[in-house]
Amino acid sequence: SSGLSPTLPSSGKTKSKNPYDEKRLLEQNKRRQKENNAPKDFPNFIREGFEVKVVTSEDYRKSDSGLIYRDYEVGKGDCPKAGQQVTFHYIGYNESGRRIDSTYLQGAPARIRMGTNAVVPGFEEGIRAMRPGGKRRIIIPPELGPPVGPSTFFSSKQFEVFDIELLSIQNCQRRTIAFYSD
């Protein structure tokens, strides 16, 4: 005997959802997040193949585009408009709660001009509805995230989580002095 078992014909059934498997996957995600020192109230992700279920507290909202967010502080003033520059701090995490980027650690806030596609669509959408002084956590689904492929840093479609603190909004004006323009 060779030790190989014969292959059986496929019955055409799809895999049934087993509540035990979902609970096991949720516990695995929570364990990884604890190892990565994920922040308090971090969302959980139950990933089975290409299907992902996001588990959050009831404080989170979901936009029509699929962006999930929670405001910790609302802030004051107007929301940014296309063409304005926003200054903000952020900490980015992957699904397992591992920090992937932070302007706090870089020592300087980030600045982008709204409406110029300078960041991934979900990130800009998350900032667009904030007010200066506001603090928000956004959960960006893969379809609103960065492009994926060999020419990019990202190799798979994953959810991304960002804690954002909007510091200020400024109107932008182009100045030209001799051959220099900013």
OpenMM code with the backbone's topology and positions (N, CA, C; nanometers):
from openmm import Vec3, app, unit

residues = "SER SER GLY LEU SER PRO THR LEU PRO SER SER GLY LYS THR LYS SER LYS ASN PRO TYR ASP GLU LYS ARG LEU LEU GLU GLN ASN LYS ARG ARG GLN LYS GLU ASN ASN ALA PRO LYS ASP PHE PRO ASN PHE ILE ARG GLU GLY PHE GLU VAL LYS VAL VAL THR SER GLU ASP TYR ARG LYS SER ASP SER GLY LEU ILE TYR ARG ASP TYR GLU VAL GLY LYS GLY ASP CYS PRO LYS ALA GLY GLN GLN VAL THR PHE HIS TYR ILE GLY TYR ASN GLU SER GLY ARG ARG ILE ASP SER THR TYR LEU GLN GLY ALA PRO ALA ARG ILE ARG MET GLY THR ASN ALA VAL VAL PRO GLY PHE GLU GLU GLY ILE ARG ALA MET ARG PRO GLY GLY LYS ARG ARG ILE ILE ILE PRO PRO GLU LEU GLY PRO PRO VAL GLY PRO SER THR PHE PHE SER SER LYS GLN PHE GLU VAL PHE ASP ILE GLU LEU LEU SER ILE GLN ASN CYS GLN ARG ARG THR ILE ALA PHE TYR SER ASP".split()
positions = [
    Vec3(0.0842, -0.1183, 0.0000),
    Vec3(0.0000, 0.0000, 0.0000),
    Vec3(0.0882, 0.1238, 0.0000),
    Vec3(0.0457, 0.2245, -0.0734),
    Vec3(0.1264, 0.3447, -0.0892),
    Vec3(0.0980, 0.4495, 0.0166),
    Vec3(-0.0094, 0.4352, 0.0917),
    Vec3(-0.0412, 0.5346, 0.1937),
    Vec3(-0.1250, 0.6489, 0.1408),
    Vec3(-0.1552, 0.6501, 0.0135),
    Vec3(-0.2371, 0.7553, -0.0441),
    Vec3(-0.3816, 0.7091, -0.0475),
    Vec3(-0.4710, 0.7972, -0.0129),
    Vec3(-0.6118, 0.7599, -0.0205),
    Vec3(-0.6674, 0.8086, -0.1534),
    Vec3(-0.7612, 0.7344, -0.2103),
    Vec3(-0.8161, 0.7764, -0.3387),
    Vec3(-0.8955, 0.9056, -0.3225),
    Vec3(-0.8966, 0.9885, -0.4258),
    Vec3(-0.9744, 1.1115, -0.4206),
    Vec3(-1.1197, 1.0776, -0.4449),
    Vec3(-1.2044, 1.1433, -0.3706),
    Vec3(-1.3472, 1.1196, -0.3837),
    Vec3(-1.4071, 1.2246, -0.4751),
    Vec3(-1.5115, 1.1901, -0.5476),
    Vec3(-1.5738, 1.2894, -0.6344),
    Vec3(-1.6368, 1.4012, -0.5515),
    Vec3(-1.6343, 1.5230, -0.6040),
    Vec3(-1.6909, 1.6376, -0.5346),
    Vec3(-1.8425, 1.6287, -0.5388),
    Vec3(-1.9048, 1.6599, -0.4260),
    Vec3(-2.0504, 1.6507, -0.4205),
    Vec3(-2.1175, 1.7803, -0.4637),
    Vec3(-2.0412, 1.8865, -0.4872),
    Vec3(-2.0975, 2.0137, -0.5319),
    Vec3(-2.1533, 2.0978, -0.4191),
    Vec3(-2.1356, 2.0558, -0.2958),
    Vec3(-2.1852, 2.1322, -0.1818),
    Vec3(-2.0877, 2.2436, -0.1471),
    Vec3(-2.1428, 2.3522, -0.0959),
    Vec3(-2.0556, 2.4568, -0.0440),
    Vec3(-2.0334, 2.4293, 0.1032),
    Vec3(-1.9265, 2.4809, 0.1557),
    Vec3(-1.8915, 2.4593, 0.2951),
    Vec3(-1.9962, 2.5271, 0.3837),
    Vec3(-2.0516, 2.4523, 0.4757),
    Vec3(-2.1519, 2.5105, 0.5653),
    Vec3(-2.0821, 2.5880, 0.6762),
    Vec3(-2.1487, 2.6927, 0.7219),
    Vec3(-2.0933, 2.7749, 0.8300),
    Vec3(-2.1086, 2.7011, 0.9619),
    Vec3(-1.9989, 2.6826, 1.0288),
    Vec3(-2.0000, 2.6154, 1.1575),
    Vec3(-1.9747, 2.7214, 1.2643),
    Vec3(-2.0692, 2.7407, 1.3561),
    Vec3(-2.0493, 2.8436, 1.4599),
    Vec3(-1.9230, 2.8195, 1.5422),
    Vec3(-1.8840, 2.6948, 1.5597),
    Vec3(-1.7623, 2.6653, 1.6348),
    Vec3(-1.6405, 2.7224, 1.5620),
    Vec3(-1.6351, 2.7042, 1.4285),
    Vec3(-1.5229, 2.7576, 1.3508),
    Vec3(-1.5143, 2.9086, 1.3636),
    Vec3(-1.6298, 2.9773, 1.3568),
    Vec3(-1.6313, 3.1224, 1.3682),
    Vec3(-1.5807, 3.1651, 1.5058),
    Vec3(-1.6220, 3.0964, 1.6097),
    Vec3(-1.5762, 3.1286, 1.7448),
    Vec3(-1.4256, 3.1045, 1.7575),
    Vec3(-1.3780, 2.9946, 1.6997),
    Vec3(-1.2346, 2.9628, 1.7039),
    Vec3(-1.1541, 3.0699, 1.6307),
    Vec3(-1.2016, 3.1125, 1.5126),
    Vec3(-1.1319, 3.2158, 1.4356),
    Vec3(-1.1317, 3.3491, 1.5096),
    Vec3(-1.2423, 3.3812, 1.5771),
    Vec3(-1.2501, 3.5041, 1.6553),
    Vec3(-1.1500, 3.4994, 1.7705),
    Vec3(-1.1399, 3.3883, 1.8378),
    Vec3(-1.0440, 3.3746, 1.9480),
    Vec3(-0.8998, 3.3859, 1.8981),
    Vec3(-0.8715, 3.3273, 1.7805),
    Vec3(-0.7368, 3.3402, 1.7220),
    Vec3(-0.7037, 3.4865, 1.6960),
    Vec3(-0.8009, 3.5612, 1.6389),
    Vec3(-0.7784, 3.7023, 1.6096),
    Vec3(-0.7558, 3.7811, 1.7381),
    Vec3(-0.8353, 3.7550, 1.8403),
    Vec3(-0.8181, 3.8243, 1.9687),
    Vec3(-0.6814, 3.7945, 2.0300),
    Vec3(-0.6354, 3.6688, 2.0190),
    Vec3(-0.5051, 3.6306, 2.0726),
    Vec3(-0.3930, 3.7055, 1.9992),
    Vec3(-0.4024, 3.7126, 1.8656),
    Vec3(-0.3006, 3.7862, 1.7880),
    Vec3(-0.3001, 3.9341, 1.8245),
    Vec3(-0.4195, 3.9919, 1.8420),
    Vec3(-0.4276, 4.1328, 1.8787),
    Vec3(-0.3646, 4.1581, 2.0156),
    Vec3(-0.3854, 4.0675, 2.1084),
    Vec3(-0.3253, 4.0829, 2.2416),
    Vec3(-0.1736, 4.0772, 2.2317),
    Vec3(-0.1207, 3.9845, 2.1510),
    Vec3(0.0245, 3.9736, 2.1308),
    Vec3(0.0810, 4.1002, 2.0684),
    Vec3(0.0021, 4.1673, 1.9829),
    Vec3(0.0466, 4.2890, 1.9136),
    Vec3(0.0153, 4.4165, 1.9912),
    Vec3(-0.0371, 4.4034, 2.1129),
    Vec3(-0.0742, 4.5195, 2.1954),
    Vec3(-0.1703, 4.6129, 2.1232),
    Vec3(-0.2730, 4.5556, 2.0619),
    Vec3(-0.3744, 4.6356, 1.9928),
    Vec3(-0.4439, 4.7265, 2.0942),
    Vec3(-0.4870, 4.8450, 2.0511),
    Vec3(-0.5525, 4.9377, 2.1437),
    Vec3(-0.6873, 4.8852, 2.1935),
    Vec3(-0.7353, 4.9474, 2.2973),
    Vec3(-0.8639, 4.9122, 2.3561),
    Vec3(-0.9759, 4.9272, 2.2519),
    Vec3(-1.0751, 4.8437, 2.2588),
    Vec3(-1.1908, 4.8474, 2.1698),
    Vec3(-1.1513, 4.8302, 2.0230),
    Vec3(-1.0438, 4.7567, 1.9966),
    Vec3(-1.0012, 4.7325, 1.8588),
    Vec3(-1.0993, 4.6348, 1.7944),
    Vec3(-1.1374, 4.6579, 1.6681),
    Vec3(-1.2311, 4.5665, 1.6016),
    Vec3(-1.1693, 4.4285, 1.5831),
    Vec3(-1.2527, 4.3279, 1.5742),
    Vec3(-1.2062, 4.1919, 1.5496),
    Vec3(-1.2428, 4.1513, 1.4080),
    Vec3(-1.1611, 4.0658, 1.3518),
    Vec3(-1.1814, 4.0207, 1.2147),
    Vec3(-1.1841, 3.8690, 1.2119),
    Vec3(-1.2930, 3.8144, 1.1597),
    Vec3(-1.3052, 3.6703, 1.1436),
    Vec3(-1.2840, 3.6440, 0.9955),
    Vec3(-1.1662, 3.5929, 0.9620),
    Vec3(-1.1287, 3.5723, 0.8218),
    Vec3(-1.1281, 3.4236, 0.7922),
    Vec3(-1.2095, 3.3864, 0.6935),
    Vec3(-1.2127, 3.2493, 0.6469),
    Vec3(-1.2043, 3.2532, 0.4956),
    Vec3(-1.0861, 3.2249, 0.4443),
    Vec3(-1.0644, 3.2364, 0.2999),
    Vec3(-1.0739, 3.3815, 0.2587),
    Vec3(-1.1603, 3.4104, 0.1608),
    Vec3(-1.1773, 3.5483, 0.1138),
    Vec3(-1.2904, 3.6206, 0.1863),
    Vec3(-1.3611, 3.5495, 0.2726),
    Vec3(-1.4708, 3.6107, 0.3466),
    Vec3(-1.4193, 3.6650, 0.4790),
    Vec3(-1.4606, 3.7882, 0.5106),
    Vec3(-1.4184, 3.8507, 0.6358),
    Vec3(-1.5414, 3.9099, 0.7027),
    Vec3(-1.5538, 3.8836, 0.8302),
    Vec3(-1.6607, 3.9428, 0.9100),
    Vec3(-1.5935, 4.0360, 1.0102),
    Vec3(-1.6393, 4.1606, 1.0153),
    Vec3(-1.5841, 4.2588, 1.1082),
    Vec3(-1.6743, 4.2635, 1.2308),
    Vec3(-1.6151, 4.2482, 1.3489),
    Vec3(-1.6905, 4.2500, 1.4740),
    Vec3(-1.6480, 4.3736, 1.5528),
    Vec3(-1.7441, 4.4627, 1.5770),
    Vec3(-1.7161, 4.5863, 1.6504),
    Vec3(-1.8216, 4.6048, 1.7591),
    Vec3(-1.7967, 4.7033, 1.8445),
    Vec3(-1.8979, 4.7400, 1.9435),
    Vec3(-2.0098, 4.8157, 1.8726),
    Vec3(-2.1177, 4.8412, 1.9425),
    Vec3(-2.2330, 4.9096, 1.8829),
    Vec3(-2.2060, 5.0566, 1.8544),
    Vec3(-2.0937, 5.1121, 1.9040),
    Vec3(-2.0613, 5.2538, 1.8836),
    Vec3(-2.0165, 5.2848, 1.7410),
    Vec3(-1.9884, 5.1828, 1.6618),
    Vec3(-1.9393, 5.2027, 1.5261),
    Vec3(-2.0554, 5.2211, 1.4289),
    Vec3(-2.0291, 5.3007, 1.3243),
    Vec3(-2.1275, 5.3232, 1.2182),
    Vec3(-2.0668, 5.2779, 1.0865),
    Vec3(-2.1542, 5.2501, 0.9904),
    Vec3(-2.1080, 5.2074, 0.8583),
    Vec3(-2.1676, 5.2993, 0.7530),
    Vec3(-2.0810, 5.3561, 0.6677),
    Vec3(-2.1281, 5.4440, 0.5607),
    Vec3(-2.1769, 5.3601, 0.4428),
    Vec3(-2.2425, 5.4261, 0.3481),
    Vec3(-2.2928, 5.3567, 0.2289),
    Vec3(-2.1804, 5.2924, 0.1486),
    Vec3(-2.0608, 5.3503, 0.1540),
    Vec3(-1.9468, 5.2979, 0.0776),
    Vec3(-1.8860, 5.1732, 0.1416),
    Vec3(-1.9183, 5.1493, 0.2692),
    Vec3(-1.8606, 5.0354, 0.3401),
    Vec3(-1.7602, 5.0756, 0.4470),
    Vec3(-1.7245, 5.2045, 0.4544),
    Vec3(-1.6319, 5.2524, 0.5570),
    Vec3(-1.6991, 5.2398, 0.6937),
    Vec3(-1.6275, 5.1871, 0.7915),
    Vec3(-1.6784, 5.1722, 0.9276),
    Vec3(-1.5995, 5.2692, 1.0145),
    Vec3(-1.6694, 5.3431, 1.1020),
    Vec3(-1.5994, 5.4434, 1.1818),
    Vec3(-1.6647, 5.4623, 1.3177),
    Vec3(-1.5844, 5.5188, 1.4078),
    Vec3(-1.6328, 5.5549, 1.5405),
    Vec3(-1.5663, 5.6856, 1.5808),
    Vec3(-1.6466, 5.7830, 1.6223),
    Vec3(-1.5936, 5.9095, 1.6716),
    Vec3(-1.5714, 5.8990, 1.8215),
    Vec3(-1.4488, 5.9348, 1.8646),
    Vec3(-1.4180, 5.9413, 2.0065),
    Vec3(-1.4368, 6.0838, 2.0564),
    Vec3(-1.4003, 6.1810, 1.9713),
    Vec3(-1.4251, 6.3231, 1.9960),
    Vec3(-1.4676, 6.3827, 1.8640),
    Vec3(-1.5707, 6.4673, 1.8652),
    Vec3(-1.6245, 6.5214, 1.7409),
    Vec3(-1.5452, 6.6409, 1.6894),
    Vec3(-1.4960, 6.7266, 1.7723),
    Vec3(-1.4235, 6.8454, 1.7262),
    Vec3(-1.5193, 6.9592, 1.6999),
    Vec3(-1.4632, 7.0738, 1.6581),
    Vec3(-1.5445, 7.1940, 1.6353),
    Vec3(-1.5077, 7.2573, 1.5026),
    Vec3(-1.6019, 7.3285, 1.4449),
    Vec3(-1.5777, 7.3981, 1.3193),
    Vec3(-1.6343, 7.3221, 1.2015),
    Vec3(-1.5893, 7.3615, 1.0830),
    Vec3(-1.6382, 7.3023, 0.9588),
    Vec3(-1.5557, 7.1804, 0.9201),
    Vec3(-1.6178, 7.0929, 0.8434),
    Vec3(-1.5479, 6.9780, 0.7865),
    Vec3(-1.4659, 7.0249, 0.6659),
    Vec3(-1.3575, 6.9568, 0.6328),
    Vec3(-1.2748, 6.9987, 0.5186),
    Vec3(-1.3465, 6.9809, 0.3857),
    Vec3(-1.3106, 7.0684, 0.2925),
    Vec3(-1.3678, 7.0643, 0.1577),
    Vec3(-1.2563, 7.0367, 0.0576),
    Vec3(-1.2965, 6.9956, -0.0613),
    Vec3(-1.1986, 6.9700, -0.1679),
    Vec3(-1.1124, 7.0936, -0.1894),
    Vec3(-0.9829, 7.0733, -0.2015),
    Vec3(-0.8890, 7.1831, -0.2238),
    Vec3(-0.8260, 7.2352, -0.0959),
    Vec3(-0.8852, 7.2065, 0.0199),
    Vec3(-0.8264, 7.2520, 0.1458),
    Vec3(-0.7208, 7.1528, 0.1930),
    Vec3(-0.6250, 7.2048, 0.2691),
    Vec3(-0.5206, 7.1191, 0.3254),
    Vec3(-0.5595, 7.0822, 0.4680),
    Vec3(-0.5462, 6.9542, 0.5003),
    Vec3(-0.5727, 6.9084, 0.6364),
    Vec3(-0.4415, 6.8606, 0.6989),
    Vec3(-0.4270, 6.8888, 0.8271),
    Vec3(-0.3117, 6.8443, 0.9039),
    Vec3(-0.3653, 6.7504, 1.0112),
    Vec3(-0.3039, 6.6324, 1.0221),
    Vec3(-0.3579, 6.5312, 1.1124),
    Vec3(-0.2487, 6.4357, 1.1587),
    Vec3(-0.2749, 6.3716, 1.2700),
    Vec3(-0.1932, 6.2616, 1.3184),
    Vec3(-0.2710, 6.1339, 1.2963),
    Vec3(-0.1999, 6.0236, 1.2784),
    Vec3(-0.2679, 5.8951, 1.2651),
    Vec3(-0.1772, 5.7822, 1.3121),
    Vec3(-0.2420, 5.6726, 1.3479),
    Vec3(-0.1736, 5.5458, 1.3731),
    Vec3(-0.2476, 5.4431, 1.2891),
    Vec3(-0.1745, 5.3689, 1.2069),
    Vec3(-0.2351, 5.2681, 1.1208),
    Vec3(-0.2071, 5.1284, 1.1722),
    Vec3(-0.3055, 5.0413, 1.1609),
    Vec3(-0.2947, 4.9028, 1.2081),
    Vec3(-0.3426, 4.8066, 1.0999),
    Vec3(-0.2932, 4.6838, 1.1056),
    Vec3(-0.3487, 4.5799, 1.0193),
    Vec3(-0.4553, 4.5039, 1.0990),
    Vec3(-0.5141, 4.4009, 1.0374),
    Vec3(-0.6234, 4.3275, 1.1013),
    Vec3(-0.5845, 4.2624, 1.2331),
    Vec3(-0.4583, 4.2278, 1.2480),
    Vec3(-0.4163, 4.1607, 1.3711),
    Vec3(-0.3762, 4.2593, 1.4802),
    Vec3(-0.3995, 4.3886, 1.4569),
    Vec3(-0.3694, 4.4897, 1.5585),
    Vec3(-0.2256, 4.5353, 1.5614),
    Vec3(-0.1449, 4.4908, 1.4665),
    Vec3(-0.0047, 4.5331, 1.4612),
    Vec3(0.0037, 4.6732, 1.4000),
    Vec3(0.0761, 4.7612, 1.4683),
    Vec3(0.0930, 4.8980, 1.4178),
    Vec3(0.1797, 4.8930, 1.2926),
    Vec3(0.1312, 4.9551, 1.1844),
    Vec3(0.2064, 4.9562, 1.0595),
    Vec3(0.2640, 5.0938, 1.0275),
    Vec3(0.2103, 5.1986, 1.0903),
    Vec3(0.2603, 5.3331, 1.0641),
    Vec3(0.2067, 5.4271, 1.1715),
    Vec3(0.2797, 5.5346, 1.1984),
    Vec3(0.2355, 5.6318, 1.2973),
    Vec3(0.3074, 5.7647, 1.2769),
    Vec3(0.2289, 5.8718, 1.2636),
    Vec3(0.2908, 6.0043, 1.2540),
    Vec3(0.3436, 6.0482, 1.3901),
    Vec3(0.2864, 5.9959, 1.4972),
    Vec3(0.3362, 6.0291, 1.6312),
    Vec3(0.4808, 5.9815, 1.6453),
    Vec3(0.5089, 5.8588, 1.5971),
    Vec3(0.6457, 5.8069, 1.6042),
    Vec3(0.7389, 5.8786, 1.5064),
    Vec3(0.6838, 5.9275, 1.3959),
    Vec3(0.7647, 6.0015, 1.2987),
    Vec3(0.7994, 6.1407, 1.3496),
    Vec3(0.7223, 6.1891, 1.4486),
    Vec3(0.7519, 6.3180, 1.5092),
    Vec3(0.6909, 6.4374, 1.4389),
    Vec3(0.6087, 6.4156, 1.3375),
    Vec3(0.5452, 6.5271, 1.2671),
    Vec3(0.4113, 6.4816, 1.2105),
    Vec3(0.3112, 6.5693, 1.2149),
    Vec3(0.1814, 6.5317, 1.1585),
    Vec3(0.1878, 6.5226, 1.0056),
    Vec3(0.0898, 6.4562, 0.9485),
    Vec3(0.0793, 6.4450, 0.8027),
    Vec3(-0.0061, 6.5594, 0.7506),
    Vec3(0.0144, 6.5918, 0.6242),
    Vec3(-0.0654, 6.6958, 0.5572),
    Vec3(-0.1030, 6.6450, 0.4190),
    Vec3(-0.2296, 6.6615, 0.3850),
    Vec3(-0.2731, 6.6298, 0.2491),
    Vec3(-0.3702, 6.7370, 0.2024),
    Vec3(-0.3819, 6.7486, 0.0736),
    Vec3(-0.4805, 6.8377, 0.0145),
    Vec3(-0.6002, 6.7512, -0.0236),
    Vec3(-0.7156, 6.7877, 0.0246),
    Vec3(-0.8366, 6.7091, 0.0019),
    Vec3(-0.8776, 6.7147, -0.1459),
    Vec3(-0.9305, 6.6022, -0.1935),
    Vec3(-0.9836, 6.5968, -0.3292),
    Vec3(-0.8804, 6.5742, -0.4370),
    Vec3(-0.7566, 6.5399, -0.4007),
    Vec3(-0.6525, 6.5196, -0.5017),
    Vec3(-0.6101, 6.3741, -0.5133),
    Vec3(-0.6847, 6.2831, -0.4477),
    Vec3(-0.6516, 6.1405, -0.4474),
    Vec3(-0.5105, 6.1148, -0.3942),
    Vec3(-0.4701, 6.1924, -0.2926),
    Vec3(-0.3365, 6.1794, -0.2350),
    Vec3(-0.3259, 6.0588, -0.1414),
    Vec3(-0.4382, 6.0095, -0.0912),
    Vec3(-0.4400, 5.8939, -0.0028),
    Vec3(-0.5462, 5.7959, -0.0528),
    Vec3(-0.5516, 5.6788, 0.0087),
    Vec3(-0.6506, 5.5796, -0.0327),
    Vec3(-0.7912, 5.6359, -0.0103),
    Vec3(-0.8869, 5.5988, -0.0944),
    Vec3(-1.0214, 5.6575, -0.0871),
    Vec3(-1.0872, 5.6474, 0.0504),
    Vec3(-1.0738, 5.5354, 0.1184),
    Vec3(-1.1361, 5.5203, 0.2499),
    Vec3(-1.0787, 5.6139, 0.3535),
    Vec3(-0.9489, 5.6421, 0.3442),
    Vec3(-0.8844, 5.7323, 0.4392),
    Vec3(-0.9381, 5.8738, 0.4201),
    Vec3(-0.9444, 5.9190, 0.2945),
    Vec3(-0.9950, 6.0540, 0.2686),
    Vec3(-1.1420, 6.0663, 0.3069),
    Vec3(-1.2198, 5.9622, 0.2792),
    Vec3(-1.3607, 5.9651, 0.3189),
    Vec3(-1.3735, 5.9772, 0.4704),
    Vec3(-1.2883, 5.9089, 0.5445),
    Vec3(-1.2917, 5.9156, 0.6899),
    Vec3(-1.2589, 6.0534, 0.7430),
    Vec3(-1.1667, 6.1234, 0.6783),
    Vec3(-1.1282, 6.2586, 0.7212),
    Vec3(-1.2322, 6.3613, 0.6792),
    Vec3(-1.2935, 6.3412, 0.5644),
    Vec3(-1.3864, 6.4391, 0.5060),
    Vec3(-1.5003, 6.4761, 0.6014),
    Vec3(-1.5426, 6.3855, 0.6868),
    Vec3(-1.6552, 6.4128, 0.7768),
    Vec3(-1.6095, 6.4481, 0.9183),
    Vec3(-1.4812, 6.4812, 0.9343),
    Vec3(-1.4297, 6.5182, 1.0669),
    Vec3(-1.4229, 6.6696, 1.0810),
    Vec3(-1.4110, 6.7147, 1.2042),
    Vec3(-1.3929, 6.8568, 1.2360),
    Vec3(-1.2621, 6.8720, 1.3138),
    Vec3(-1.1952, 6.9884, 1.3037),
    Vec3(-1.0700, 7.0076, 1.3767),
    Vec3(-1.0857, 6.9766, 1.5254),
    Vec3(-0.9888, 6.9026, 1.5791),
    Vec3(-0.9939, 6.8594, 1.7182),
    Vec3(-1.0609, 6.7237, 1.7344),
    Vec3(-1.1179, 6.6727, 1.6261),
    Vec3(-1.1868, 6.5445, 1.6316),
    Vec3(-1.0909, 6.4266, 1.6328),
    Vec3(-1.1358, 6.3180, 1.6954),
    Vec3(-1.0597, 6.1931, 1.6980),
    Vec3(-1.1531, 6.0822, 1.6543),
    Vec3(-1.1057, 6.0002, 1.5614),
    Vec3(-1.1909, 5.8980, 1.5010),
    Vec3(-1.1104, 5.7742, 1.4691),
    Vec3(-1.1747, 5.6595, 1.4805),
    Vec3(-1.1162, 5.5342, 1.4318),
    Vec3(-1.1937, 5.4959, 1.3060),
    Vec3(-1.1200, 5.4669, 1.1991),
    Vec3(-1.1847, 5.4222, 1.0762),
    Vec3(-1.1358, 5.2817, 1.0423),
    Vec3(-1.2260, 5.2029, 0.9876),
    Vec3(-1.1942, 5.0682, 0.9412),
    Vec3(-1.2190, 5.0697, 0.7912),
    Vec3(-1.1103, 5.0603, 0.7147),
    Vec3(-1.1186, 5.0715, 0.5692),
    Vec3(-1.1300, 4.9327, 0.5080),
    Vec3(-1.2411, 4.9054, 0.4373),
    Vec3(-1.2534, 4.7754, 0.3701),
    Vec3(-1.1601, 4.7693, 0.2497),
    Vec3(-1.1257, 4.6505, 0.2033),
    Vec3(-1.0315, 4.6363, 0.0919),
    Vec3(-1.0704, 4.7163, -0.0330),
    Vec3(-1.2005, 4.7249, -0.0617),
    Vec3(-1.2415, 4.7968, -0.1832),
    Vec3(-1.2188, 4.9475, -0.1742),
    Vec3(-1.1983, 5.0016, -0.0544),
    Vec3(-1.1661, 5.1437, -0.0380),
    Vec3(-1.0196, 5.1635, 0.0005),
    Vec3(-0.9425, 5.0555, -0.0026),
    Vec3(-0.8030, 5.0590, 0.0399),
    Vec3(-0.7066, 5.0813, -0.0752),
    Vec3(-0.5800, 5.0562, -0.0494),
    Vec3(-0.4761, 5.0791, -0.1505),
    Vec3(-0.4817, 4.9741, -0.2607),
    Vec3(-0.4234, 5.0046, -0.3756),
    Vec3(-0.4152, 4.9046, -0.4824),
    Vec3(-0.3264, 4.7888, -0.4378),
    Vec3(-0.3530, 4.6727, -0.4924),
    Vec3(-0.2813, 4.5519, -0.4529),
    Vec3(-0.2098, 4.4949, -0.5733),
    Vec3(-0.0904, 4.4444, -0.5511),
    Vec3(-0.0180, 4.3793, -0.6596),
    Vec3(0.1309, 4.3857, -0.6385),
    Vec3(0.2062, 4.3260, -0.7311),
    Vec3(0.3515, 4.3191, -0.7146),
    Vec3(0.4199, 4.4556, -0.7152),
    Vec3(0.3581, 4.5554, -0.7784),
    Vec3(0.4228, 4.6867, -0.7855),
    Vec3(0.3909, 4.7730, -0.6639),
    Vec3(0.3080, 4.7214, -0.5726),
    Vec3(0.2734, 4.7982, -0.4535),
    Vec3(0.3248, 4.7263, -0.3300),
    Vec3(0.3217, 4.7959, -0.2192),
    Vec3(0.3645, 4.7396, -0.0916),
    Vec3(0.2665, 4.6327, -0.0436),
    Vec3(0.1387, 4.6442, -0.0831),
    Vec3(0.0338, 4.5573, -0.0317),
    Vec3(0.0191, 4.4335, -0.1188),
    Vec3(0.0186, 4.3162, -0.0542),
    Vec3(0.0129, 4.1913, -0.1283),
    Vec3(-0.1216, 4.1226, -0.1185),
    Vec3(-0.2081, 4.1659, -0.0287),
    Vec3(-0.3392, 4.1022, -0.0188),
    Vec3(-0.4432, 4.2050, 0.0212),
    Vec3(-0.5657, 4.1711, -0.0095),
    Vec3(-0.6772, 4.2589, 0.0252),
    Vec3(-0.7109, 4.2398, 0.1719),
    Vec3(-0.6786, 4.3383, 0.2540),
    Vec3(-0.7085, 4.3321, 0.3961),
    Vec3(-0.7751, 4.4610, 0.4402),
    Vec3(-0.8437, 4.4516, 0.5514),
    Vec3(-0.8986, 4.5705, 0.6139),
    Vec3(-0.7836, 4.6437, 0.6815),
    Vec3(-0.7918, 4.7753, 0.6858),
    Vec3(-0.6935, 4.8570, 0.7564),
    Vec3(-0.7679, 4.9390, 0.8597),
    Vec3(-0.7049, 4.9641, 0.9735),
    Vec3(-0.7656, 5.0403, 1.0814),
    Vec3(-0.6758, 5.1601, 1.1104),
    Vec3(-0.7366, 5.2793, 1.1188),
    Vec3(-0.6596, 5.4004, 1.1481),
    Vec3(-0.7260, 5.4775, 1.2610),
    Vec3(-0.6446, 5.5225, 1.3560),
    Vec3(-0.6878, 5.6182, 1.4564),
    Vec3(-0.6373, 5.7533, 1.4077),
    Vec3(-0.7295, 5.8468, 1.3870),
    Vec3(-0.6964, 5.9769, 1.3276),
    Vec3(-0.7328, 6.0887, 1.4243),
    Vec3(-0.6439, 6.1875, 1.4329),
    Vec3(-0.6704, 6.3099, 1.5082),
    Vec3(-0.6539, 6.4264, 1.4114),
    Vec3(-0.7644, 6.4922, 1.3766),
    Vec3(-0.7598, 6.6052, 1.2826),
    Vec3(-0.7179, 6.7309, 1.3581),
    Vec3(-0.6024, 6.7852, 1.3207),
    Vec3(-0.5477, 6.9015, 1.3913),
    Vec3(-0.5993, 7.0332, 1.3348),
    Vec3(-0.5969, 7.0468, 1.2010),
    Vec3(-0.6386, 7.1749, 1.1433),
    Vec3(-0.6778, 7.1599, 0.9965),
    Vec3(-0.7497, 7.2618, 0.9497),
    Vec3(-0.7895, 7.2724, 0.8087),
    Vec3(-0.7458, 7.4105, 0.7618),
    Vec3(-0.6821, 7.4156, 0.6448),
    Vec3(-0.6365, 7.5445, 0.5912),
    Vec3(-0.6780, 7.5578, 0.4459),
    Vec3(-0.7116, 7.6798, 0.4080),
    Vec3(-0.7365, 7.7070, 0.2662),
    Vec3(-0.6028, 7.7117, 0.1946),
    Vec3(-0.5994, 7.6645, 0.0742),
    Vec3(-0.4752, 7.6611, -0.0029),
    Vec3(-0.4784, 7.7674, -0.1108),
    Vec3(-0.3681, 7.8367, -0.1262),
    Vec3(-0.3510, 7.9337, -0.2339),
    Vec3(-0.2156, 7.9090, -0.2968),
    Vec3(-0.2128, 7.9080, -0.4272),
    Vec3(-0.0867, 7.8881, -0.4972),
    Vec3(-0.0148, 8.0224, -0.5073),
    Vec3(0.1116, 8.0218, -0.4634),
    Vec3(0.1955, 8.1414, -0.4736),
    Vec3(0.3023, 8.1150, -0.5787),
    Vec3(0.3308, 8.2157, -0.6562),
    Vec3(0.4387, 8.2041, -0.7534),
    Vec3(0.5344, 8.3195, -0.7318),
    Vec3(0.6604, 8.2841, -0.7057),
    Vec3(0.7661, 8.3825, -0.6880),
    Vec3(0.8758, 8.3444, -0.7851),
    Vec3(0.8976, 8.4290, -0.8849),
    Vec3(0.9934, 8.3991, -0.9928),
    Vec3(0.9600, 8.2642, -1.0558),
    Vec3(1.0513, 8.1662, -1.0453),
    Vec3(1.0268, 8.0356, -1.1059),
    Vec3(0.9764, 7.9332, -1.0034),
    Vec3(0.9541, 7.9773, -0.8821),
    Vec3(0.9146, 7.8860, -0.7746),
    Vec3(0.7645, 7.8994, -0.7484),
    Vec3(0.6976, 7.7872, -0.7318),
    Vec3(0.5552, 7.7868, -0.7030),
    Vec3(0.5272, 7.6859, -0.5927),
    Vec3(0.4427, 7.7247, -0.4969),
    Vec3(0.4052, 7.6297, -0.3904),
    Vec3(0.2563, 7.6323, -0.3618),
] * unit.nanometer
topology = app.Topology()
chain = topology.addChain("A")
for resn in residues:
    res = topology.addResidue(resn, chain)
    for name in ("N", "CA", "C"):
        topology.addAtom(name, app.Element.getBySymbol(name[0]), res)
